Amino acid sequence: MTIVGVDESGTISFQVYLDHGADPAVLAHDRGFAVVRPLDAVRDQTGDLVLTIMVRPLGGEPRPRARGRRQDRSLVLTDDLAPLVRQRVAAYAVVLSTRGLLATQFSARTAIPGRWGMPGGGLDDHEQPGAAVLREVVEETSQAIVLGDLARVHTSHWIGRNPQGAIEDFHAVRLVYRGRCEAPTDPVVLDTEGTTRSARWVAPDAWPKVRWTPNWRAVLSELLTQQTQPQ
């Protein structure tokens, strides 16, 4: 994935490749810029993903905290074991409707069964992120949504076992969009062999009580607070 930083006028401030384990906000800071907001993520004609972010010159902001690489507690690594290195870009939607917030529960095919997150998933080859979100929301919840802006780019990096049992050095890059569902129905998981066990609408005032993954709780705490702030 290529990161392109632009200012308010659209002038390119920097362009850099997102290395394994790196975070766009840290990359921008190291080049003298602070991230204002993500703008768009598209595949170019070569199939490479290009993430465009609006930036401004640093004004004394501290360097964003680098999360570092975590490791599953139960995993014991030896010198002769070389984990598979994988960077996965996925797209998700924080979907609101008259029935609340759309949530999906992770299945036993994941390392976090029973926890909750947002509908979405990995991009297919040559698939645009926006198209991937719409596809995944239907597969995981059977809901048709209107996609909004790219609201957040979240990364994490860890070593652990994938659903097939292989040990991976895994870099997750999550493109988080806003979305709305204008005709909400009872969610149904259509892709029953995937990583989603169930789906439901969560009442707006009940979302803090849901057993989210730590990453999703952090993202929702930011985005839902912004959603309710006066304009």
KEBA-32437 format. One record per residue (C-alpha): residue in three letters; x, y, z. Coordinates in steps of 0.1 Angstrom, whole numbers, padded with zeros to 4 digits, always signed. Example, Ala and Ser with C-alpha at 12.3 -4.5 7.8 and 13.67 -1.06 7.14 Angstrom:
# residues 2
ALA+0123-0045+0078;SER+0137-0011+0071;
This chain:
# residues 231
MET+0000+0000+0000;THR+0012+0035-0009;ILE+0005+0064+0014;VAL+0001+0098-0002;GLY-0001+0129+0021;VAL-0017+0160+0006;ASP-0024+0194+0021;GLU-0057+0213+0020;SER-0051+0224-0016;GLY-0044+0189-0028;THR-0007+0194-0032;ILE+0013+0163-0025;SER+0034+0166+0007;PHE+0049+0131+0006;GLN+0045+0097-0009;VAL+0057+0066+0009;TYR+0052+0028+0009;LEU+0036+0013+0040;ASP+0061-0012+0051;HIS+0052-0043+0071;GLY+0042-0032+0107;ALA+0042+0005+0099;ASP+0014+0030+0107;PRO+0004+0059+0085;ALA+0003+0084+0113;VAL+0038+0076+0124;LEU+0051+0077+0088;ALA+0035+0111+0084;HIS+0050+0124+0116;ASP+0085+0112+0107;ARG+0082+0133+0075;GLY+0071+0165+0094;PHE+0034+0162+0091;ALA+0003+0155+0113;VAL-0026+0135+0099;VAL-0058+0156+0097;ARG-0081+0128+0083;PRO-0081+0100+0057;LEU-0095+0110+0024;ASP-0098+0080+0001;ALA-0084+0045-0006;VAL-0084+0032-0041;ARG-0066+0007-0063;ASP-0046+0024-0091;GLN-0042+0010-0127;THR-0015-0014-0115;GLY-0036-0029-0088;ASP-0017-0012-0060;LEU-0037+0003-0031;VAL-0032+0040-0027;LEU-0043+0056+0006;THR-0046+0094+0004;ILE-0046+0113+0037;MET-0049+0150+0044;VAL-0019+0163+0064;ARG-0006+0196+0078;PRO+0028+0206+0090;LEU+0036+0196+0126;GLY+0029+0222+0153;GLY+0047+0206+0182;GLU+0025+0174+0183;PRO+0043+0144+0199;ARG+0051+0114+0177;PRO+0022+0090+0177;ARG+0028+0060+0199;ALA+0041+0031+0179;ARG+0021+0001+0192;GLY+0049-0024+0184;ARG+0044-0061+0177;ARG+0023-0081+0201;GLN+0024-0119+0205;ASP-0003-0144+0215;ARG+0004-0154+0251;SER+0001-0191+0244;LEU+0026-0190+0215;VAL+0062-0202+0221;LEU+0086-0193+0194;THR+0119-0211+0187;ASP+0150-0201+0168;ASP+0142-0225+0140;LEU+0106-0212+0135;ALA+0101-0185+0109;PRO+0065-0171+0110;LEU+0048-0163+0077;VAL+0049-0125+0071;ARG+0016-0112+0059;GLN+0001-0077+0055;ARG-0037-0078+0051;VAL-0057-0048+0041;ALA-0094-0050+0051;ALA-0124-0026+0048;TYR-0151-0022+0074;ALA-0182+0000+0080;VAL-0196+0016+0111;VAL-0232+0013+0101;LEU-0260+0033+0118;SER-0298+0031+0113;THR-0330+0037+0131;ARG-0324+0004+0149;GLY-0289+0014+0161;LEU-0254+0002+0154;LEU-0248-0029+0132;ALA-0225-0054+0149;THR-0210-0088+0140;GLN-0198-0115+0163;PHE-0166-0135+0155;SER-0169-0172+0149;ALA-0148-0201+0161;ARG-0127-0198+0129;THR-0110-0168+0146;ALA-0088-0164+0176;ILE-0115-0143+0193;PRO-0147-0162+0191;GLY-0177-0145+0208;ARG-0162-0110+0206;TRP-0179-0084+0186;GLY-0168-0060+0158;MET-0180-0042+0127;PRO-0190-0059+0094;GLY-0162-0061+0068;GLY-0132-0081+0058;GLY-0103-0085+0035;LEU-0102-0072-0001;ASP-0103-0097-0029;ASP-0076-0094-0056;HIS-0081-0061-0076;GLU-0112-0053-0055;GLN-0118-0016-0046;PRO-0121-0010-0008;GLY-0156+0005-0012;ALA-0169-0024-0032;ALA-0154-0048-0006;VAL-0173-0031+0023;LEU-0206-0034+0005;ARG-0200-0070-0004;GLU-0189-0080+0031;VAL-0218-0062+0048;VAL-0243-0082+0027;GLU-0224-0115+0033;GLU-0222-0110+0070;THR-0255-0092+0079;SER-0278-0093+0047;GLN-0281-0055+0050;ALA-0279-0030+0021;ILE-0261+0001+0031;VAL-0252+0035+0017;LEU-0214+0040+0021;GLY-0201+0072+0036;ASP-0166+0087+0040;LEU-0134+0069+0050;ALA-0133+0078+0086;ARG-0104+0060+0102;VAL-0073+0039+0093;HIS-0064+0016+0121;THR-0034-0008+0122;SER-0022-0035+0145;HIS+0008-0059+0144;TRP+0012-0093+0161;ILE+0025-0128+0159;GLY-0001-0156+0163;ARG-0018-0185+0147;ASN-0042-0180+0118;PRO-0074-0200+0115;GLN-0055-0227+0096;GLY-0030-0231+0125;ALA+0000-0216+0108;ILE+0020-0190+0127;GLU+0020-0156+0111;ASP+0038-0123+0116;PHE+0006-0104+0108;HIS+0001-0067+0100;ALA-0036-0057+0099;VAL-0045-0025+0081;ARG-0082-0016+0086;LEU-0100+0010+0065;VAL-0130+0020+0084;TYR-0159+0038+0066;ARG-0191+0053+0079;GLY-0223+0039+0065;ARG-0260+0041+0070;CYS-0288+0016+0064;GLU-0320+0032+0053;ALA-0342+0001+0055;PRO-0328-0021+0083;THR-0341-0056+0087;ASP-0332-0085+0111;PRO-0296-0093+0103;VAL-0288-0127+0089;VAL-0253-0142+0083;LEU-0253-0154+0047;ASP-0216-0165+0046;THR-0221-0193+0073;GLU-0186-0208+0067;GLY-0167-0175+0074;THR-0155-0157+0104;THR-0189-0143+0114;ARG-0211-0162+0139;SER-0240-0138+0142;ALA-0250-0102+0136;ARG-0274-0078+0153;TRP-0284-0042+0158;VAL-0272-0026+0190;ALA-0292+0002+0206;PRO-0273+0035+0205;ASP-0271+0038+0243;ALA-0261+0002+0248;TRP-0230-0001+0226;PRO-0205+0004+0255;LYS-0219-0027+0272;VAL-0211-0050+0242;ARG-0180-0073+0244;TRP-0161-0057+0216;THR-0125-0065+0207;PRO-0101-0040+0222;ASN-0093-0026+0188;TRP-0130-0021+0179;ARG-0138-0006+0213;ALA-0111+0021+0207;VAL-0123+0028+0172;LEU-0160+0031+0182;SER-0152+0052+0212;GLU-0137+0078+0188;LEU-0161+0076+0159;LEU-0194+0074+0179;THR-0183+0103+0201;GLN-0176+0123+0169;GLN-0210+0113+0156;THR-0228+0128+0185;GLN-0208+0160+0189;PRO-0226+0192+0178;GLN-0215+0205+0144;
